[in-house]
């Protein structure tokens, strides 16, 4: 998820980890830029986790994880409900 949030494809994680670490922060403590309607994050890797930009990045990561989990749970519920409806027919 870190790779995608920072605008990278994930076909070669070793190579991209090096690129991820090379991402430079944006000026004025901006956490991300918008490119093609997508947020491209620029964490401050050499700062503490509670740095303003990093805290915003981590909050966005948590939000993505929660959204993914809710979609998974919804899909599981809908598939389970569908299975029960088919079995009852």
GROMACS elastic network, one bead per residue, 0.5 to 0.9 nm:
[ bonds ]
;  ai    aj funct       b0    kb
    1     4     6  0.52925   500
    1     5     6  0.61528   500
    1     6     6  0.85981   500
    1    10     6  0.89262   500
    1    61     6  0.77055   500
    1    64     6  0.84857   500
    1    65     6  0.88402   500
    2     5     6  0.51811   500
    2     6     6  0.61856   500
    2     7     6  0.87091   500
    2     8     6  0.85881   500
    2    20     6  0.83077   500
    2    41     6  0.89011   500
    2    61     6  0.77645   500
    3     6     6  0.52361   500
    3     7     6  0.63312   500
    3     8     6  0.50285   500
    3     9     6  0.66485   500
    3    10     6  0.64544   500
    3    13     6  0.83670   500
    3    16     6  0.73401   500
    3    17     6  0.80165   500
    3    20     6  0.70195   500
    4     8     6  0.51483   500
    4     9     6  0.63080   500
    4    10     6  0.73335   500
    4    40     6  0.82858   500
    5     8     6  0.74913   500
    5    38     6  0.86134   500
    5    39     6  0.70008   500
    5    40     6  0.57998   500
    5    41     6  0.59442   500
    5    61     6  0.83020   500
    6    20     6  0.74127   500
    6    23     6  0.83413   500
    6    32     6  0.85448   500
    6    39     6  0.79231   500
    6    42     6  0.66350   500
    6    43     6  0.85325   500
    7    35     6  0.89456   500
    7    38     6  0.83728   500
    7    39     6  0.80819   500
    7    40     6  0.54319   500
    7    41     6  0.75411   500
    8    16     6  0.72814   500
    8    19     6  0.86683   500
    8    20     6  0.82232   500
    9    12     6  0.79599   500
    9    13     6  0.87071   500
    9    16     6  0.79960   500
   10    13     6  0.57435   500
   10    16     6  0.71724   500
   11    15     6  0.89937   500
   11    16     6  0.84529   500
   12    15     6  0.55961   500
   12    16     6  0.62052   500
   12    17     6  0.86545   500
   13    17     6  0.58387   500
   13    18     6  0.86677   500
   14    17     6  0.52419   500
   14    18     6  0.68230   500
   14    19     6  0.89991   500
   15    18     6  0.55177   500
   15    19     6  0.66402   500
   15    20     6  0.88018   500
   16    20     6  0.58026   500
   16    21     6  0.84261   500
   17    21     6  0.62007   500
   17    22     6  0.86150   500
   18    21     6  0.52520   500
   18    22     6  0.63991   500
   19    23     6  0.65995   500
   20    23     6  0.54995   500
   21    24     6  0.83537   500
   21    45     6  0.68369   500
   22    45     6  0.87250   500
   23    42     6  0.62748   500
   23    43     6  0.75396   500
   23    44     6  0.81884   500
   23    45     6  0.81630   500
   24    42     6  0.63493   500
   24    43     6  0.76495   500
   24    44     6  0.71546   500
   24    45     6  0.84332   500
   25    29     6  0.76119   500
   25    30     6  0.77819   500
   25    31     6  0.75974   500
   25    32     6  0.86169   500
   25    41     6  0.86707   500
   25    42     6  0.50380   500
   25    43     6  0.60687   500
   25    44     6  0.55389   500
   25    45     6  0.84093   500
   25    53     6  0.86658   500
   26    29     6  0.63535   500
   26    30     6  0.55994   500
   26    31     6  0.69246   500
   26    32     6  0.73165   500
   26    33     6  0.81192   500
   26    42     6  0.64079   500
   26    43     6  0.85870   500
   26    44     6  0.88188   500
   27    30     6  0.61667   500
   29    52     6  0.75999   500
   29    53     6  0.63879   500
   30    33     6  0.76384   500
   30    41     6  0.89636   500
   30    42     6  0.80382   500
   30    53     6  0.68342   500
   31    40     6  0.85753   500
   31    41     6  0.58964   500
   31    42     6  0.56942   500
   31    43     6  0.65208   500
   31    44     6  0.86263   500
   31    52     6  0.82548   500
   31    54     6  0.75819   500
   31    56     6  0.69127   500
   31    57     6  0.69359   500
   32    39     6  0.59702   500
   32    40     6  0.52209   500
   32    42     6  0.54810   500
   32    43     6  0.80647   500
   32    53     6  0.85823   500
   32    57     6  0.85249   500
   33    38     6  0.80922   500
   33    39     6  0.56934   500
   33    40     6  0.52640   500
   33    41     6  0.65279   500
   33    42     6  0.79209   500
   34    37     6  0.57375   500
   34    38     6  0.52716   500
   34    40     6  0.59742   500
   34    41     6  0.86849   500
   35    38     6  0.52851   500
   35    39     6  0.65286   500
   35    40     6  0.67636   500
   36    39     6  0.84799   500
   41    57     6  0.71145   500
   42    45     6  0.86534   500
   42    53     6  0.79902   500
   42    54     6  0.86251   500
   42    57     6  0.82413   500
   43    46     6  0.88630   500
   43    47     6  0.88088   500
   43    53     6  0.60928   500
   43    54     6  0.54079   500
   43    55     6  0.89815   500
   43    56     6  0.88118   500
   43    57     6  0.65591   500
   44    47     6  0.55686   500
   44    48     6  0.82118   500
   44    49     6  0.87009   500
   44    51     6  0.77587   500
   44    53     6  0.67086   500
   44    54     6  0.62035   500
   45    48     6  0.78701   500
   45    49     6  0.84221   500
   45    54     6  0.79168   500
   47    50     6  0.81522   500
   47    51     6  0.63329   500
   47    54     6  0.79837   500
   48    51     6  0.54664   500
   48    54     6  0.77201   500
   49    52     6  0.84219   500
   49    53     6  0.88177   500
   49    54     6  0.56693   500
   49    55     6  0.64005   500
   49    58     6  0.84152   500
   50    53     6  0.81340   500
   50    54     6  0.62532   500
   50    55     6  0.53042   500
   50    56     6  0.89778   500
   51    54     6  0.52111   500
   51    55     6  0.59357   500
   51    56     6  0.85945   500
   52    55     6  0.52115   500
   52    56     6  0.63544   500
   52    57     6  0.87090   500
   53    56     6  0.52177   500
   53    57     6  0.62147   500
   53    58     6  0.87192   500
   54    58     6  0.60776   500
   54    59     6  0.84748   500
   55    58     6  0.51419   500
   55    59     6  0.61349   500
   55    60     6  0.86263   500
   56    59     6  0.50330   500
   56    60     6  0.62104   500
   56    61     6  0.86529   500
   57    60     6  0.51005   500
   57    61     6  0.62423   500
   57    62     6  0.87226   500
   58    62     6  0.61813   500
   58    63     6  0.85232   500
   59    62     6  0.51206   500
   59    63     6  0.61613   500
   59    64     6  0.86877   500
   60    64     6  0.61819   500
   60    65     6  0.86197   500
   61    64     6  0.51258   500
   61    65     6  0.62307   500
   61    66     6  0.86320   500
   62    65     6  0.50565   500
   62    66     6  0.60880   500
   62    67     6  0.85253   500
   63    66     6  0.51175   500
   63    67     6  0.60892   500
   63    68     6  0.85456   500
   64    67     6  0.51188   500
   64    68     6  0.61050   500
   64    69     6  0.85774   500
   65    68     6  0.50989   500
   65    69     6  0.61284   500
   65    70     6  0.86134   500
   66    69     6  0.50839   500
   66    70     6  0.61376   500
   66    71     6  0.86328   500
   67    70     6  0.51405   500
   67    71     6  0.62393   500
   67    72     6  0.86284   500
   68    71     6  0.51840   500
   68    72     6  0.61964   500
   68    73     6  0.86332   500
   69    72     6  0.50149   500
   69    73     6  0.60612   500
   69    74     6  0.84719   500
   70    73     6  0.50561   500
   70    74     6  0.59940   500
   70    75     6  0.84828   500
   71    74     6  0.50407   500
   71    75     6  0.60682   500
   71    76     6  0.85234   500
   72    75     6  0.51168   500
   72    76     6  0.61116   500
   72    77     6  0.85536   500
   73    76     6  0.50417   500
   73    77     6  0.60693   500
   73    78     6  0.85214   500
   74    77     6  0.50592   500
   74    78     6  0.60344   500
   74    79     6  0.84719   500
   75    78     6  0.50649   500
   75    79     6  0.59675   500
   75    80     6  0.83670   500
   76    79     6  0.51445   500
   76    80     6  0.59711   500
   76    81     6  0.84425   500
   77    80     6  0.50635   500
   77    81     6  0.59852   500
   77    82     6  0.84653   500
   78    81     6  0.50249   500
   78    82     6  0.60315   500
   78    83     6  0.85380   500
   79    82     6  0.50103   500
   79    83     6  0.61023   500
   79    84     6  0.86194   500
   80    83     6  0.50672   500
   80    84     6  0.62332   500
   80    85     6  0.86363   500
   81    84     6  0.51286   500
   81    85     6  0.61756   500
   81    86     6  0.86362   500
   82    85     6  0.50736   500
   82    86     6  0.61514   500
   82    87     6  0.85703   500
   83    86     6  0.51488   500
   83    87     6  0.61188   500
   83    88     6  0.85861   500
   84    87     6  0.50630   500
   84    88     6  0.60974   500
   84    89     6  0.87375   500
   85    88     6  0.51237   500
   85    89     6  0.64027   500
   86    89     6  0.52832   500
